[in-house]
Amino acid sequence: MESVRDSTSAPAHGSGCACGDCPHGAREGHRRAVAAFVAQRDGLAAGVGVPAALAHSAGASRQWVSDELTHSARQVADGGRAAGEAWLRGVWRGTLLVVWGGAVALLLAATATAVGAGWSPARTAALLATLALGVLLTVAARLHRARGGLLAPLIGEDNRLSTSRAVAAAWVLLAVFTVLVLACELTLAGGQDRRRALIDGLRLGQGAGVLTSFAVVCAVAVIARRVVTVRVRSQRLQKVRAERSHARDLLTDDAGRGSFSDAQYVLIATAVVVFALARLGRQPDRLPDVPWGLTLLLVVSALTYLAGKWAEGGRPVVLSVVRARELGDLDGPIRPGDDIEIRGAGFVPPGAQTPDALARMVVRLGAVHVHVPLVPVPGGFVNPTDTALTVPVPAEVEPGRVEVQVVTASGAETNRYAIEVVD
C-alpha cells in the first residue's frame, strides 16, 4: 500500500515529475501508480503480503485482499482522472499545430502547382480562406483550452471521442472552407460576368449532392446522441466514463475493440470529403459537385452506423445462481456463509474492466447489499467476470426465498432471480 502512496509524492518538477501539479507530473504519477498497483495485485495473487492471522480463513483472506485492492484501485482511478484532465489542458496546443501545419502544407502545394501554370486568383482565395479558418479555429481552441481545445465539441458525455461528431465536424469544416473560398473569390473578382458566374456556382442544383451529404452526417450526429441517451436511461445500453479520450475511439467500441460500423462510417465519410475537396480544387468557383452515387454510398454508410448504435450493448441478465463448492466439500443447499456463483451475461460493461469499476459491482441478496470481492490472479482478476461472479451469503440474509439482483458498474440492474436459503 505504501508503494501506491509514495508513487505520487515526488516533490520535484522535472522529467520524472510525479507531483500532479503539472500535466507531465499528473501523467507520470498515474503511470507509476498503475505499475505499483499491478505489482501489488500480482503479489497478493501469489499470497505475498496477506497477514498470517487470516491465512486460516479463505473467506477472511479473500475479503482482506479485496478491500486492499479496492482501496488502491480508487487511488489509481483518482490519479487517472487527474491525468485525463491534465491531458485535456495540454492537448489544445497540439490541435493548433495540426491546423496550422495543414495551412502550411496547402501553401506549399499551391506554390508547387503554380510553377508553370502561374498564380491565379483562386489560389489567393484558397490561402485567404485557409488563413481565416485557421484564425477562427485558433480562437475557438483558445476559448476551450481547458476542455481540449478543438477536441471539446467532439468529446461525448462518456469522455470518449464521438465518431458521429467527428464526421459531422469534418463536413462542417468542408462547408465553412468552401464558403470562405467562394467569398474571397467574389471579393477579388474584377468583372460583372465573373461575379455572376460565382453566384451561379452557389445554386442548389450545383451543390445538391454535397448539401445532402452535409445534412445526412449532421442528422446522424444528433440521432446517434439521442439513441444512446434513450438506451442508457432505459438500461438497454451500459456506458462507463473513460479516463480520457483517444484517437482510437473513432474506430473502436467502449472496450477498445475494433467496431465495423464505426470504422466503415469514418472511412467512407472521409473518402467523400476528400473527393469533395478535389472537386473544389478543380472548380473553385462553385460548390463541390458530389455525384449522387457517392451521396447514396454515404447515406447507406450512415444508416449502417445508426443500426450498429441501436444494436450494440444490452441489459445485463442473471441466468442462474448455484452454490459454489470447494474441492472436497459436500453438496448441499445454500446456507448463510456459503459462496454462490451467479451466472449470466453483461456483468462487466465495455470499458469497465478497470479495477475501480470492477470494485463498484454490487449484488443484492434480498435487503442485503454485498460488494463483489476482487479475486486477483497474475495479470488480472478471476472474479468478477462478464459472465460469472462469486459472492458470499452474509449471515444477515434471512432463510427462505431470497431474490438475487446484480448492479453493474454502470448502474444497470439485472433481472431478479429467486433462490432458497436454508437455515
Secondary structure, 3 states (H helix, E strand, C coil): CHHHHHCCCCCCCCCCCCCCCCHHHHHHHHHHHHHHHHHHHHHHHCCCCCCHHHCCCHHHHHHHHHHHHHHHHHHHHHHHHHHHHHHHHHHHHHHHHHHHHHHHHHHHHHHHHHCCCCCCHHHHHHHHHHHHHHHHHHHHHHHCHHHCHHHHHHECCCCCECHHHHHHHHHHHHHHHHHHHHHHHHHHCCCHHHHHHHHHCCCCCCCHHHHHHHHHHHHHHHHHHHHHHHHHHCCCCCCCCCCCCCHHHHCECCCCCECHHHHHHHHHHHHHHHHHHHHHHHCCCCCCCCCHHHHHHHHHHHHHHHHHHHHCCCCCEEEEEEEECCCCCCCCCECCCCEEEEEEECCCCCCCCCHHHHCCCEEEECCEEEECCCEEECCEEEECCCCEEEEECCCCCCCEEEEEEEECCCCCECCCEEEEECC
